[in-house]
């Protein structure tokens, strides 16, 4: 849950920066948000969630 919330906040900040910088217009941003919203309700959502969880665990285990 904490990882999901962090990713959502990070992506929201990136989207706001892109919109304010003029790189991304409000229309395509809204389409991207709606796509993500509807994608979350499909059968692919658990597989995507597992992928990002395993990616986060892999990054967490990297020691410098």
N, C-alpha and C positions, 0 to 999 in steps of 0.2 A: 504494500500500500504506500509506504513512504517513498519508494522508488518511483512508482507511477505518478504520485503527486509532484515529485521533483521534476520528472520529465515533462509533465504538463505545464508546470510553471516555467521551465526553461524554454519550451517551445512557444509559449505565450509571449514571453519577453522577446524572443527572437522575432516573432511575427510583428509585434508592436514596433520594434526597431526598424524592420524592413518597410513597414507601412509608412512610418514617419520619415524615413530616409528617401522615400519615393521609389524604392526598388520593387515594391509590391503594392498593387492597388487594392482597394477595399473589396472589390468584386471577386477577384481570384482568391483573396484571403478567406472570404466567406464561403466560397466553394470548397476550399481545402478543409475548413472547419466542419462543414456539413458532411463532406466525404468521410472524414475521420469519425464523426459522430455515427453515421450510418454503418461504417465499416465495423465499428465496435459492437454492433448488434447482429453481425453475421456469424456464420460458423467459423470464420477465419480468426476471430478475436482470441480464442484460447491459444492458437498456434503462435500468433503474433506476440501475445503476452509471454508465453514460454520463451520465445526467441529473445526478447528484450531482457527478461529475467536472467537467462543464461549469459547474455552479453554483459549485464551488470555484474554478475558473479565473477566472470572471467576478468573483467577490469579490476574488480575488488581484490583479486588474488595476485595481481601484478605487484611485485615488490622491487623497488629500485635500489 
